[in-house]
Amino acid sequence: MPETILRRVLKAPVYDVAEQTPLEKAPLISRRVRNNIWLKREDLQPVFSFKLRGAYNRLYHLTDAEKERGVIAASAGNHAQGVALSATKMGIKAVIVMPRTTPAIKVNSVRNLGGEVVLHGDAYDQAAAHAKTLCEENGYTYIPPYDDVDVIAGQGTIALEMLRQSKPFDVIFVPVGGGGLIAGISAVIKQVSPETRIVGVEPEDAACMTEALKAKERVKLNSVGIFADGVAVAQVGEIPFRIAQTCVDEMVTVKTDEICAAVKDIFEDTRAIAEPAGALALAGMKKFVEEKGVADLNMAVIVSGANMNFDGLRYISERTEIGEKREAIFAVTIDEKPGSFKRFCELLGDRRAITEFNYRYSDRQKAVVFVGVRTEGGTAEKESLIKQLKQCGYELEDLSDDEMAKLHLRFMVGGHAKGVENELLYRFQFPERPGALLQFLIQMSEEWNISLFHYRNHGAAYGRVLVGVQVPPEQKPAFEAYLDNLGYRYFSEQDNIGYQLFLKPIE
């Protein structure tokens, strides 16, 4: 299979529409990680993503009859734009089915590139199913985003460029969603420079390739995180998986905060803003270097795209400091008396800045405060600070990795409510579209009362919502069945330490 891909890569006419992108040294990042880091700038393509390569190569191989009937694709962004531009270039009708939750900037971009947009469903799977239906009804040719040899070969042209632009690298880091990009790159590199390690990078909550390689078969994830929407795939493609089994050396998974930090790293070195999936490989490189302790290696990182929804920058900037381990979040118990806050700050010293301090009176003896502290020394400084505070008699909980605390708790005002019985707490991902909240409320029994609700728009396709609901114990099975039937991704936060300390009602 890799030999077949290489032959197709060598004949792929992608430069009819795509550009040969720069391979740039990243001096600031290189200095920080003590390795020589190069960025392959696929964010500089005409559609701001590598997807144009594979889409055009697939359309190029259509028969005349298929071109006459037109093509259809399902995508929330980058693949859609690649297909639309490629089809326009070749004079082919292109229908793109996109979820209704797709940000307007991406929908408008597809239309401006000549694609006919059909909005359907709340997620990619629903859009893809509708695209298949339209394909059968109208005779269109379906253009898959990654599970196709011509698409993979188109993406593999990136590897040929890198081989021409530089001597072989020690390691190449590639973002992974459905697997088309890493399949194309690894199939080429391993035949020309077999000593180069190919490392795939996935979000921890969308690690379909990681799980497939572990299981030695394609697995389908029960749920997929949507922050890095360009790689939010539940099951890796069949062809990419076969290639990865022989050509990919290792997989790395990263957290949302680490991806946000990588977006900032790329900006500081290039003044360009990568989308979360576009910065994914860099986040993986940083984690790889930290865990392996390697130095002075020549490593390449694929910056795969820059189709960022502008509103999402606020969320990324909020999470960057934690991702860089330059901020720690704690719940700290201090005495409820004058001077306690001053003494706490004095203990931190004038070298550490307090980034936030949230508090509401609730007890005459003790106060539990939500506090953020700048930790320029990273994890080591945070652990040293925790030890110092405990030695001085402070009780604290480290909330730096608590999603509920970072998404909701730090923005909420109030305290422990009184007289609220049988409260259950859940964190949801609502589709970011009109009617999502109404659907949630309509299907809910009138016997269940909402006692807490917090929502912030993060500029993503899904809203993050924290909901408290009063449910009598005997009705809990019925409530959980309602949640399962609702179809929204949710997480129980009943035992979350932040909830216990700051929000749980006093009965």
TIMIMAR-160332 format. One record per residue (C-alpha): z, y, x; residue in three letters. Coordinates in pm, whole numbers, padded with zeros to 5 digits, always signed. Each point is the difference from the previous one (the first is absolute). Last residue first. Example, Ala and Ser with C-alpha at 12.3 -4.5 7.8 and 13.67 -1.06 7.14 Angstrom:
% residues 2
+00714-00106+01367SER+00066-00344-00137ALA
END
This chain:
% residues 507
+05305+02145-02965GLU-00100+00211+00298ILE-00377-00003+00009PRO-00184-00100+00319LYS-00169+00300+00160LEU+00133+00090+00346PHE+00178-00287+00176LEU-00114-00300-00205GLN-00353+00134-00033TYR-00021+00060+00374GLY+00131-00352+00066ILE-00281-00155-00204ASN+00139-00288-00207ASP-00172+00097-00325GLN-00317+00109+00176GLU-00233-00247-00169SER-00359+00049+00114PHE-00309+00065-00213TYR-00379-00029+00003ARG-00137+00096-00340TYR-00155-00271-00220GLY+00212+00064-00308LEU+00025-00373-00072ASN+00238-00058+00291ASP+00215+00299-00095LEU+00022-00112-00364TYR+00104-00348+00115ALA+00274+00163+00207GLU+00121+00186-00310PHE+00003-00318-00210ALA+00204-00178+00267PRO+00242+00300+00018LYS+00067+00003-00376GLN+00332-00190+00013GLU+00126+00238+00268PRO-00062+00312-00214PRO-00273+00217+00158VAL+00051+00366+00092GLN-00298+00103+00210VAL-00010+00186+00335GLY-00346+00086+00128VAL-00130+00100+00344LEU-00371+00082+00007VAL-00254+00006+00283ARG-00337+00108-00136GLY-00310-00199+00092TYR-00344+00115+00114ALA+00162+00224+00258ALA+00066+00374+00019GLY+00374-00056+00027HIS+00095+00111-00351ASN+00376-00024-00044ARG+00182-00192-00272TYR+00367-00051-00089HIS+00145-00145-00320PHE+00356-00102-00088LEU+00164-00114-00326SER-00304-00138-00184ILE+00131-00178-00310ASN-00091-00355-00099TRP+00035-00084-00372GLU-00322+00191-00068GLU-00183-00284+00173SER-00239+00109+00274MET-00371-00050-00058GLN-00054+00359-00110ILE+00205+00141+00289LEU-00195-00163+00285PHE-00330+00072-00174GLN+00104+00365-00030LEU+00081+00011+00372LEU-00347-00127+00092ALA-00176+00214-00262GLY-00175+00242+00233PRO-00062-00154+00345ARG+00193-00065+00320GLU+00056-00372-00062PRO+00379-00048+00001PHE+00169-00158+00304GLN+00353-00075-00113PHE+00358-00001+00134ARG+00255-00162-00231TYR+00364+00067-00090LEU+00190-00181-00276LEU+00274+00184-00189GLU+00235-00204-00218ASN+00220+00295-00100GLU-00030+00373+00063VAL+00337+00158-00080GLY+00018+00213+00312LYS-00285+00094+00230ALA+00042-00022+00377HIS-00168+00290+00176GLY-00252+00274-00044GLY-00310+00107+00189VAL-00283-00230+00102MET-00245+00061+00284PHE+00173-00211+00268ARG+00046-00282-00251LEU-00364-00037-00098HIS-00258-00114+00253LEU+00211-00010+00315LYS+00315-00144-00159ALA-00194-00245-00215MET-00199-00117+00302GLU+00308-00073+00213ASP-00095-00015+00370ASP+00198+00306+00114SER+00284-00072-00246LEU+00267-00081+00262ASP+00332-00029-00184GLU+00309+00187+00116LEU+00381-00008+00018GLU+00133+00261+00242TYR+00304-00080+00211GLY-00091+00172+00326CYS-00107-00332+00151GLN-00231-00046-00297LYS-00168+00333+00066LEU-00053-00076+00369GLN-00143-00348-00067LYS-00244+00140-00256ILE-00101+00274+00246LEU-00065-00253+00277SER-00212-00209-00237GLU-00202+00309-00094LYS-00042+00101+00364GLU-00132-00344+00092ALA-00236-00005-00299THR-00172+00324+00096GLY+00129+00245+00260GLY-00114+00301-00202GLU+00248-00090-00273THR+00007+00280-00260ARG+00260-00073-00267VAL-00045-00039-00376GLY+00309-00007-00222VAL+00082-00133-00347PHE+00369+00069-00052VAL+00276-00218-00147VAL+00312+00205-00064ALA+00355-00138+00002LYS+00336+00099-00146GLN-00062+00210-00311ARG-00311-00192-00108ASP-00341+00096-00139SER-00113+00325+00162TYR-00372+00002+00074ARG-00162-00029+00342TYR-00331+00018+00179ASN-00028+00097+00368PHE-00339+00026+00164GLU-00162+00021+00343THR+00325+00023+00194ILE-00097+00092+00356ALA+00141-00186+00298ARG+00059+00174+00332ARG+00273+00234-00137ASP+00247-00284-00050GLY+00002-00278-00258LEU+00381+00011+00003LEU-00008+00373-00068GLU-00218-00065-00303CYS+00256-00244-00143PHE+00284+00244+00070ARG-00185+00275-00187LYS-00069-00230-00296PHE+00367-00093-00023SER+00126+00360+00024GLY+00136+00025-00355PRO+00091-00335-00160LYS-00176-00305-00142GLU+00021-00215+00312ASP-00328-00145+00122ILE-00203-00309-00096THR-00346-00009+00157VAL-00325-00119-00160ALA-00244+00017+00288PHE-00360+00093+00073ILE-00131-00001+00358ALA-00274+00222+00135GLU-00208-00017+00318ARG-00083-00370-00041LYS-00370+00089+00005GLU-00033-00152-00346GLY+00313+00184-00107ILE-00156+00329+00112GLU-00332-00081-00168THR+00128-00078-00350ARG+00009+00352-00142GLU-00325+00095+00173SER-00173-00298-00160ILE+00122+00090-00348TYR-00122+00357+00031ARG-00331-00114+00145LEU-00073-00205-00313GLY-00100+00311-00193ASP-00304+00034+00228PHE-00144-00339-00099ASN-00102-00144+00334MET-00342-00148+00058ASN+00042-00002+00378ALA-00106-00349+00108GLY+00010-00288+00245SER+00174+00135+00307VAL-00058-00319+00201ILE+00243-00014+00293VAL-00100-00093+00354ALA+00232-00112+00279MET-00019+00024+00377ASN+00331-00130+00133LEU+00239+00199+00222ASP+00314-00129-00175ALA+00118-00293-00211VAL+00350-00025-00152GLY-00115-00261-00249LYS+00200+00131-00299GLU-00049+00371+00067GLU-00364-00037+00102VAL-00082-00208-00309PHE+00182+00246-00227LYS-00199+00291+00142LYS-00326-00193-00032MET+00078-00092-00360GLY+00054+00364-00095ALA-00330+00081+00172LEU-00177-00269-00202ALA+00131+00142-00329LEU-00114+00358+00061ALA-00322-00039-00201GLY+00177-00201-00268ALA+00238+00294-00050PRO-00285+00257-00003GLU-00065+00170+00331ALA+00047+00375+00039ILE-00185+00145+00299ALA+00154+00244+00248ARG-00090-00257+00271THR+00318-00077+00197ASP+00260+00151-00235GLU-00188-00117-00309PHE-00020-00357+00127ILE+00375-00007+00065ASP+00072+00148-00345LYS-00194-00274-00176VAL+00182-00250+00224ALA+00337+00127-00124ALA-00112-00056-00358CYS-00104-00357+00088ILE+00343-00065+00154GLU+00168+00132-00315ASP-00205-00237-00215THR+00111-00299+00204LYS-00210-00201+00245VAL-00140-00351+00035THR-00154-00140+00319VAL-00248-00288+00020MET-00111-00191+00311GLU-00290-00154+00185ASP-00283+00044-00250VAL-00322-00186+00087CYS+00044-00363-00108THR+00196+00023-00325GLN-00128+00354-00052ALA-00357-00124-00046ILE+00096-00240-00278ARG+00217+00266-00163PHE-00278+00260+00008PRO-00233-00248-00180ILE+00249-00083-00277GLU+00116+00358-00061GLY+00369+00085+00026VAL+00207-00014-00316GLN+00224+00267-00158ALA-00177+00305+00148VAL+00150+00349+00040ALA-00184+00084+00323VAL-00155+00335-00101GLY+00295+00068-00228ASP+00245+00044+00287ALA+00282+00094-00240PHE-00096-00270-00251ILE+00231-00290+00073GLY-00134-00334-00122VAL+00153-00254-00236SER-00008-00377-00042ASN-00202-00036+00320LEU-00290-00243-00011LYS-00019-00256+00278VAL-00300-00097+00209ARG+00078-00303+00215GLU+00160-00067+00335LYS+00338+00095-00154ALA+00086+00236+00284LYS-00358+00127+00024LEU-00004+00065-00375ALA+00336+00180+00007GLU-00112+00240+00270THR-00337+00049-00170MET+00165+00092-00334CYS+00254+00242+00148ALA+00014+00262-00277ALA+00371+00092-00015ASP+00055-00010+00376GLU-00307+00218+00050PRO-00266-00175+00209GLU-00115+00009+00363VAL-00237-00243+00170GLY+00020-00055+00376VAL-00306-00107+00198ILE+00082-00084+00361ARG-00277+00059+00252THR-00044-00304+00228GLU-00300-00120-00204PRO-00207+00309+00096SER-00355-00059-00123VAL+00046-00284-00247GLN+00352+00101-00104LYS-00105+00362-00046ILE-00279-00069-00247VAL+00182-00233-00242ALA+00317+00211+00039SER-00168+00322-00116ILE-00178-00149-00301GLY+00295-00207-00120ALA+00243+00288+00061ILE-00207+00228-00222LEU-00066-00250-00279GLY+00362-00116-00031GLY+00089+00083-00360GLY+00249+00259+00121GLY+00051-00002+00376VAL+00030+00289+00246PRO-00123-00085+00352VAL+00181+00028+00334PHE-00201-00082+00314ILE+00183-00130+00309VAL-00083-00027+00371ASP-00314+00206-00046PHE-00342-00079+00146PRO-00171+00288+00188LYS-00082+00288-00228SER-00266+00159-00221GLN-00251-00283-00008ARG+00261-00262-00093LEU+00148+00240-00254MET-00340+00052-00162GLU-00056-00374-00031LEU+00344-00037-00158ALA-00075+00263-00264ILE-00322-00187-00084THR+00230-00272-00135GLY+00053+00198-00320GLN-00365-00056-00090GLY+00029-00367+00091ALA+00294-00038-00239ILE-00197+00158-00285VAL-00295-00226+00081ASP+00221-00312+00012VAL+00175+00076-00331ASP+00368-00001-00097ASP+00079+00364+00082TYR-00073+00260-00268PRO-00232-00214-00215PRO-00329+00151-00121ILE-00084-00153-00341TYR-00370-00006-00083THR-00070+00144-00344TYR-00152-00213-00276GLY+00131+00217-00283ASN+00241-00225-00191GLU+00095-00224+00291GLU+00073+00294+00233CYS+00182+00187-00276LEU+00239-00294-00031THR+00044-00024+00378LYS+00077+00372+00011ALA+00261-00044-00274HIS+00176-00267+00207ALA-00011+00226+00307ALA+00152+00294-00191ALA+00282-00220-00128GLN+00072-00133+00349ASP-00016+00351+00149TYR+00277+00140-00218ALA+00057+00204-00316ASP-00303-00111-00197GLY-00350+00149-00032HIS-00174+00319+00114LEU-00379-00034+00030VAL-00160+00222+00263VAL-00375+00032+00055GLU-00045+00055+00375GLY-00207+00283+00147GLY+00217+00116+00288LEU+00145+00278-00214ASN+00106-00260-00255ARG+00180-00204+00264VAL+00174+00315+00133SER+00105+00103-00350ASN+00175-00332-00056VAL+00167+00022+00341LYS+00134+00355-00053ILE+00104-00089-00356ALA+00258-00249+00123PRO-00066-00359-00119THR+00246-00097-00276THR-00282-00072-00245ARG-00103-00283+00230PRO-00355+00033+00140MET-00321-00177-00099VAL-00292+00127+00208ILE-00356-00025-00134VAL-00272+00047+00260ALA-00371+00054-00076LYS-00208-00050+00313ILE-00205+00271+00177GLY+00085-00126+00350MET+00206+00304+00109LYS+00156+00021-00345THR+00101-00365+00022ALA+00160+00051+00341SER+00189+00309-00116LEU+00137-00172-00310ALA+00082-00326+00178VAL+00198+00177+00273GLY+00176+00224-00250GLN+00110-00295-00209ALA+00113-00195+00308HIS+00224+00294+00092ASN+00158+00080-00335GLY+00155-00204-00278ALA-00273-00264+00006SER-00208-00226-00219ALA-00370-00029+00078ALA-00328-00008-00189ILE-00361-00015+00111VAL-00340+00084-00146GLY-00267-00199-00183ARG-00285+00124+00222GLU+00194-00066+00318LYS+00061-00357-00112GLU-00373-00050-00064ALA-00088+00142+00342ASP+00241-00243+00161THR+00331+00131+00133LEU+00059-00018+00376HIS+00026+00378+00049TYR+00262+00017-00274LEU+00236-00222+00200ARG-00055+00195+00322ASN+00061+00325-00183TYR+00332-00114-00146ALA+00120-00146+00329GLY-00054+00318+00199ARG+00114+00244-00270LEU+00341-00167-00012LYS+00092+00153+00339PHE+00153+00302-00175SER-00034+00378-00026PHE-00311-00023-00224VAL-00223+00155+00269PRO+00195-00195+00268GLN+00265+00195+00193LEU+00294-00212-00126ASP-00154-00282+00202GLU+00152+00164+00308ARG+00067-00286+00242LYS+00322+00126+00158LEU+00086-00089+00360TRP+00351-00063+00130ILE+00088-00043+00368ASN+00358-00127+00004ASN+00340+00166+00055ARG+00073+00026-00376VAL+00071+00376+00008ARG-00256+00087+00264ARG-00276-00191-00176SER+00086+00163-00333ILE-00029+00346+00150LEU-00316-00080+00196PRO-00201-00171-00276ALA-00327-00093+00174LYS-00296+00015-00237GLU-00258-00261-00099LEU-00246+00214-00193PRO-00192-00121-00306THR-00358-00127+00002GLN-00106+00143-00336GLU-00093-00180-00320ALA-00299+00055-00232VAL-00310-00152+00165ASP+00240-00088+00278TYR+00102-00315-00188VAL-00315-00193+00086PRO+00183-00332+00064ALA-00205-00219+00236LYS+00261-00047+00274LEU+00271-00037-00263VAL-00191-00283-00168ARG-00017-00196+00325ARG+00370+00065+00061LEU+00091-00117-00351ILE-00186-00328+00044THR+00173-00060+00334GLU+00338+00071-00161PRO-00079-00266-00272MET
END
